Amino acid sequence: MKIKCLIIDDEHIARKILSDYVGKVPELELVASCSSALQALNYIKNDNIDILFLDIQMPDVSGLDFLKILPNRPAAILTTAYSEYAVQSYELDVVDYLLKPIDFDRFYKAVIKVISLKGPKVIYPLTTSQPQPTDKLFIKANSKIISVAFKDIIVINGQGPYVQLITVHNRKIMTLQSMSKLEELLPANFHRIHRSHIVNINHIESIDGNMVKLKDHTAVVSKNKRDEFLKLIDRHNLLGE
């Protein structure tokens, strides 16, 4: 089946470029090319849209605000000239963030992510053709699939639409993934202490106020997660008198 796409951008040239790119990919079907989010709303209601190619800065309703009001939104690929919205897009779990001018190679990589997401039993970019092993992750990074044992991961840091895994060997692995989706794959000894930090409690050396020391690295506990985090630590008998 074809993957149905909707382009939303107030710039005619941008819509034309994206339309041409969609036409080059056999798996894609362009349903419509819209100049505003409001114009696109009817297509989303009446068609089974799979991918939104969505600009951010548009009149009437911005791309990010439009995503927030969609109850069952399609996979979203943001197309924008502004890098400063990367963090907000990460919070909305967009599939990819393309900076204009967009070349076809970068466009196609984003599309492949959506195709892999829609495949059976595939989670991008932490993915394998077999069921996920209980002791490791397989991570897509720099066009490679890298095996990382859970026990070796010290801390995971969110960086915009990317996450960085730091291991006991001070290995740093960057991959495109939302923190929330990654969190679902982690065993119970991992805990999210901040929207940008997930820690392996087996590697905690000390806790000082809102700072958590893990070997040569530190992570911050947010105020709204501190009580829950300390209760978790207490259950693991890591607190003294």
N, C-alpha and C positions, 0 to 999 in steps of 0.2 A: 504494500500500500504506500501511496505517496504521503510525504510529510507536509502538511498544509502550513503555509507561512503567511504572515501578515507584516507588511512594512509600515511603520509609522514614523514619519519625519516631515517637518515643515519645509525642508529645503528640497526643491525639485531635483537638483543635481544629485543629491544624496539618495533620493528615492530611485532615480534612474540607475545609478551605479549598483545599488543593492538588488534591483530588479534584474539587471544583467547577470549579476553573480548567481542569483537563485536559478536563473535559466540555464546556467552551466552545470548544475548539479542534478543528475537524473532523479535522485530520490525526493527532490523538493518540488512542491507545487505552490505557486504564488496565487493566493486567493484575492488579495487586493493590496494596493499601495495607497496609503492614506496620508493626508497632510496634517491631521490632528488626531489626538486621542479620542475626542468625542465622535469624530467620523468613524473611527475604528470600532467603537463600542458595538455597533449593530452587527458587524461581521463576527465579533467574538461571541455575541449572543446567539447568532443564527448558524454559524459554521463551527465545525470541530477544529479549531485552530491549534496547531502543535507548537509553533514557534512564533514569537514576537521579535522582530528586529526593531528596536525601540530607541528613538532619540530621547535625550533627557530634557534639554531646554527647548520647550515649545510653547506657543501662546495658549491661553485658557487653562490647560492642565498640563503640568510637567510629566515627563515619562515616569519619574519615581512616584509621584502622587497617583498616577494612573495605575501603576502596579499595586499600590496599597489598597485601592478600592475594588480590585478584581477579586471576587470570592474564590474562584477556581481558575487561577490564571495559567496560561500556557507557559512553556519554557521561555524564558526571556533572555535575549542577547542584546545588551545595550550598545548603541552605536552613538558615540559622542566625541566632541572635540575637547572635552574637559575632564582631566584626570582626577580632579578633587572630589568627584562623586563616588569614587571606588569603594570607600568604606560603607556608605549608605547602600550601595548596590549589593555588597556582600551581606548586609543585614536582611535583604529581601531575597536572598538565595538565587540571584540571577546565575545563569549558566556561564556567561562570559561577558567581558567588558572590552569592547573594541574601540580603540581611539582612532578618530579620523585624522588623515585620510586612511582608509582601510584598503589594504591590498587583498587580492583574491585568496592568496595562501592563508592569511590570517583568518579571513572569513570562513574558509573551508574547514580549518581546524576547529572553529567554534561550532560549526554544523555537525562535525563528527562527534563532538561531545554530546549533542542532543540525541544523535542516532544511537550512541552507546547507552545513553540513559534509558532509551525506549526499548533497548534489547532485553531479552529475558535474563533475569538474575544478574544484571550488570549494574555496578555502582561506579560512577566515574568521579574522580580518577583513581579511587582505591578499588581496584577491580581484579578479578580473576575469572577464568572460564569455569573453574571448579568452586564448590562452596568455600566460603572464607575459612581458613584454618583458625584454630583457637589460639595459637601462639604467635601469630605474625600478621602483618598487613602486607599487601602488595600495592605499591604506590606508583602511579605514573608521574614521572618527572623527567624533563629534558628528553622526551621521546623514548625513554627507557621505562621498564617496569622493575622497580626496586623492592627487594624483600627487606622488611624491617621487623625484628622481633619486638613484641610488646614490652618485654622486660628491659629492653635496651633504651626505650624512649623515656627521656627525662621530663621534657616539657614540650607543649605544642603551643605555638604563638600564632594568633590571627594577624594577618597583614593585608588589609583590604580584602579583595576576593580570594586571596591566597592563604595557605597555612604553611608554617615552617615547623618541621619536626626536628628536635635536637636530641641526639642520642648520647649514651655514656662515653663514646669515643669522640665527642664533640663534633660529630658529623651533623651537618645541617642540610635538610632536604626540603626544598620548596615545591609545593604543588598547588594547582588550582582546585580548591574545594572549600565548601562552607564549613565553619566550625560545627554547626548543628548536625550536619550529615556525618561528619567525621566522628562526632561524639557518640552517635548511635552504634558505631562499630567497635568501640573501645570496651575492654573489660572493666570490672567493678573497681579496680584499684586506680582508675583514672577519674579525676574530678575536675569539673569546670569551676574555677574560682573567680573568673572574670570573663566578660564577653570575648576577650582576646587571649585568655590563658587557660589551658587545660594542663594539669600536673599529674604526674605519676606519684602517688603518695609513698610508694616504696623508695623513692629517691629523695624525699624531703630530709634535709639536715637540720633545719631550724625554722621557727616562725617568730618573727619579731614585728608586732603590730600588724600591719597589713602587708608585710613583706615576707615572702616564702623563699627560703634559700634551698636550692637544689644543686648540689655540687658547685660548679662554677657559674651557675645561672640563678637569676631571681625572677619571681613573678609576683604580681600584685593581686591581693584579694579585694574584690569590690565590696562596698559596704553592705549591699543587699544579699551577698552570698557568704559573708563572714560567719554568721551564726551557724548556718548549715554546714559550712566547712569544718568548723571547730567541733561540732557534734560528730561529724564523720571521723575526724582524727581521734576523738575521745573513744569512739567505738573500736578503733584499732589499737587502743592502749598506748598511744604515743604521747599523751600528756602526763606530766607529773602532778605532784600535789599542788 
